[in-house]
Amino acid sequence: MKHIKMMMVIAITATALTACFNDDDNNTQTNEFKALTESEQIFVLQQLSGEYQTNIFFTNANTQKTDSALVTWTMNPIDSTATCNDFPVDILKNYVISEDAKATLDKIGRRPITFKFVTDAYVYKERYEQGLFSYTLVYPEDQATFYAEGNSGEYVSIEFATQFTSATAVYTQMIQLYKKKIYGGLLISIVDANKIASRVNLILPFQTPNYDSK
């Protein structure tokens, strides 16, 4: 149930922000596509360059309420890497049952995780003209599993997904950029803590604090 709630959060957030991106008084938005040239794709990648702070949202298992953890990102368009410098591995304890797994996740704490980001060759023309750019996140180029070891030999591996599909929607691991602020979502399918594997099928939304598209 908690996973469904988080999926709803990112879906609602995306819908609300997309509505705000359209400043047309007639509240009309076309679905016309634009094929990006190679130079335009490079331009879009370069726009994401820089340092960002975002809140990652999660469900606190103790309170059953939405909580958040502040993290920093470094976006490098030269090698197309998006690094979450201090990803809070420990928040994943809220989505596993085993007490041993929870303890292991707590010990791992925060770790840097680097993704690759790409832009699409075809985009919505109106959004492109408004400066709303989207990027797909892949972890990393040739594998899907992040691995980290603790000081006492414990380990955690996290399997990321590029896409989740439900009966009503498709969720993609992505970032959207507007006016140098970002929001998006990370998709996690499996968390393994010292050989205790948990399928979580989790969406972790993240967003620049005080995001305002106006």
C-alpha positions as CSV (number, residue, x, y, z in Angstrom):
1,M,0.0,0.0,0.0
2,K,2.8,2.4,0.9
3,H,4.4,1.8,-2.6
4,I,1.1,2.7,-4.3
5,K,1.0,6.0,-2.3
6,M,4.4,6.9,-3.5
7,M,3.5,6.2,-7.1
8,M,0.5,8.4,-6.7
9,V,2.7,11.2,-5.3
10,I,5.0,11.3,-8.3
11,A,2.1,11.0,-10.7
12,I,0.2,13.9,-9.1
13,T,3.4,16.0,-8.8
14,A,4.2,15.5,-12.5
15,T,0.7,16.4,-13.5
16,A,0.6,19.5,-11.4
17,L,4.0,20.8,-12.6
18,T,3.2,20.1,-16.2
19,A,0.1,22.1,-15.9
20,C,2.1,25.0,-14.4
21,F,4.6,24.9,-17.3
22,N,1.9,26.1,-19.7
23,D,1.5,29.9,-19.2
24,D,-0.9,30.3,-22.2
25,D,-4.0,32.3,-21.2
26,N,-6.1,30.0,-23.2
27,N,-4.8,27.0,-21.3
28,T,-4.2,25.2,-24.5
29,Q,-1.3,22.8,-25.1
30,T,-0.5,21.1,-28.3
31,N,1.0,17.6,-28.6
32,E,3.1,18.5,-31.6
33,F,6.5,16.7,-31.5
34,K,9.8,18.1,-32.5
35,A,12.8,16.1,-33.8
36,L,15.9,17.4,-32.1
37,T,19.0,17.9,-34.2
38,E,22.3,16.7,-32.8
39,S,23.2,20.2,-31.8
40,E,19.9,20.7,-30.0
41,Q,20.3,17.4,-28.1
42,I,23.8,18.6,-27.0
43,F,22.2,21.9,-25.9
44,V,19.5,20.1,-23.9
45,L,22.2,18.0,-22.1
46,Q,24.2,21.1,-21.3
47,Q,21.2,22.7,-19.6
48,L,21.3,20.2,-16.8
49,S,24.9,21.0,-15.9
50,G,25.6,22.1,-12.3
51,E,24.9,21.3,-8.6
52,Y,21.4,20.8,-7.3
53,Q,19.8,20.1,-3.9
54,T,16.6,18.0,-3.8
55,N,14.4,16.3,-1.3
56,I,13.9,12.6,-1.8
57,F,10.5,11.6,-0.5
58,F,9.7,8.3,1.2
59,T,7.2,6.7,3.6
60,N,8.4,6.5,7.2
61,A,7.4,3.1,8.4
62,N,7.1,4.3,12.0
63,T,4.8,7.2,11.4
64,Q,3.2,5.9,8.1
65,K,3.6,9.5,6.8
66,T,5.6,10.9,4.0
67,D,9.1,12.0,5.0
68,S,12.1,13.4,3.1
69,A,15.8,13.4,3.0
70,L,17.9,16.3,1.6
71,V,20.5,15.2,-1.0
72,T,22.9,16.9,-3.4
73,W,23.3,16.1,-7.1
74,T,26.2,16.8,-9.5
75,M,25.2,16.9,-13.2
76,N,28.0,16.6,-15.7
77,P,27.0,16.8,-19.4
78,I,30.5,16.1,-20.6
79,D,30.2,12.4,-19.7
80,S,26.4,12.5,-19.2
81,T,26.6,11.5,-15.5
82,A,24.1,12.4,-12.7
83,T,25.6,11.7,-9.3
84,C,23.6,11.7,-6.2
85,N,26.5,12.5,-3.8
86,D,24.8,11.3,-0.6
87,F,22.0,8.9,-1.5
88,P,20.3,7.8,1.8
89,V,20.5,4.0,1.5
90,D,19.3,3.8,5.1
91,I,15.7,5.1,4.2
92,L,15.2,1.8,2.3
93,K,14.8,0.1,5.7
94,N,11.2,1.5,5.6
95,Y,10.4,-0.9,2.7
96,V,11.9,-4.2,4.0
97,I,10.5,-6.6,6.6
98,S,13.6,-8.3,8.0
99,E,15.0,-6.7,11.1
100,D,18.5,-7.9,10.1
101,A,18.1,-6.2,6.7
102,K,16.9,-3.0,8.4
103,A,20.0,-3.0,10.6
104,T,22.3,-3.5,7.6
105,L,20.7,-0.7,5.6
106,D,21.1,1.6,8.7
107,K,24.8,0.8,8.9
108,I,25.4,1.6,5.2
109,G,24.0,5.1,5.7
110,R,24.6,7.4,2.8
111,R,26.6,6.6,-0.3
112,P,27.3,8.3,-3.7
113,I,25.4,6.8,-6.7
114,T,26.1,7.7,-10.3
115,F,23.6,7.4,-13.1
116,K,23.8,8.1,-16.8
117,F,21.3,10.6,-18.3
118,V,20.1,10.8,-21.9
119,T,17.6,13.0,-23.7
120,D,15.1,11.9,-26.3
121,A,15.5,12.5,-30.0
122,Y,11.8,13.5,-30.1
123,V,10.2,15.9,-27.6
124,Y,7.1,18.0,-27.2
125,K,7.7,21.2,-29.2
126,E,5.9,23.5,-26.8
127,R,7.7,22.1,-23.8
128,Y,11.0,22.5,-25.5
129,E,10.3,26.1,-26.4
130,Q,9.3,26.8,-22.8
131,G,12.6,25.4,-21.5
132,L,11.1,22.2,-20.0
133,F,13.6,19.5,-20.6
134,S,13.4,15.8,-19.8
135,Y,16.1,13.2,-19.2
136,T,16.0,9.4,-18.7
137,L,18.2,8.1,-15.9
138,V,20.0,4.7,-16.4
139,Y,22.1,3.0,-13.7
140,P,24.7,2.8,-15.0
141,E,25.4,2.1,-18.7
142,D,25.7,-1.7,-18.6
143,Q,24.2,-2.9,-15.3
144,A,21.3,-2.2,-13.0
145,T,22.7,-3.0,-9.5
146,F,24.4,-0.7,-7.1
147,Y,26.7,-2.3,-4.5
148,A,28.1,-1.0,-1.3
149,E,30.0,-2.5,1.6
150,G,30.0,-1.4,5.3
151,N,32.9,-1.3,7.7
152,S,32.1,-4.6,9.3
153,G,31.7,-6.6,6.0
154,E,28.0,-6.1,5.6
155,Y,26.8,-5.2,2.1
156,V,23.8,-3.8,0.3
157,S,22.9,-4.1,-3.4
158,I,20.1,-2.1,-5.0
159,E,18.6,-3.0,-8.3
160,F,17.3,0.0,-10.2
161,A,14.7,-0.2,-13.0
162,T,14.3,2.1,-16.0
163,Q,10.5,1.7,-16.1
164,F,7.6,0.4,-14.1
165,T,4.2,-0.3,-15.7
166,S,0.9,-0.3,-13.8
167,A,-2.7,-0.8,-15.1
168,T,-3.1,2.9,-15.6
169,A,0.4,4.4,-16.1
170,V,4.0,3.9,-17.1
171,Y,6.6,5.3,-14.8
172,T,10.1,6.1,-16.0
173,Q,13.3,6.8,-14.0
174,M,13.8,10.3,-15.0
175,I,14.7,14.0,-14.3
176,Q,12.8,17.0,-15.6
177,L,14.5,20.5,-15.6
178,Y,12.7,23.8,-15.6
179,K,14.4,27.2,-14.7
180,K,17.4,25.4,-13.2
181,K,15.2,23.4,-10.8
182,I,14.6,19.7,-11.1
183,Y,12.2,17.0,-10.1
184,G,11.9,13.3,-11.0
185,G,11.9,9.8,-9.6
186,L,14.2,6.8,-8.9
187,L,12.8,3.3,-9.5
188,I,14.0,0.5,-7.3
189,S,12.9,-3.1,-7.8
190,I,15.0,-5.2,-5.4
191,V,17.0,-4.4,-2.2
192,D,19.4,-7.1,-1.0
193,A,21.0,-6.6,2.4
194,N,23.4,-9.4,3.3
195,K,21.7,-11.9,1.1
196,I,18.2,-10.9,2.4
197,A,16.5,-9.9,-0.8
198,S,13.3,-7.8,-0.8
199,R,11.3,-7.0,-3.9
200,V,10.1,-3.4,-3.2
201,N,9.0,-2.1,-6.6
202,L,9.6,1.4,-5.2
203,I,9.3,4.9,-6.7
204,L,11.3,7.5,-4.8
205,P,10.2,11.0,-6.0
206,F,12.7,13.8,-5.7
207,Q,12.3,17.5,-6.1
208,T,14.2,20.8,-5.6
209,P,13.0,22.4,-2.4
210,N,10.4,25.2,-2.9
211,Y,10.0,24.2,-6.5
212,D,8.0,27.0,-8.3
213,S,7.6,26.9,-12.0
214,K,6.1,30.3,-12.3
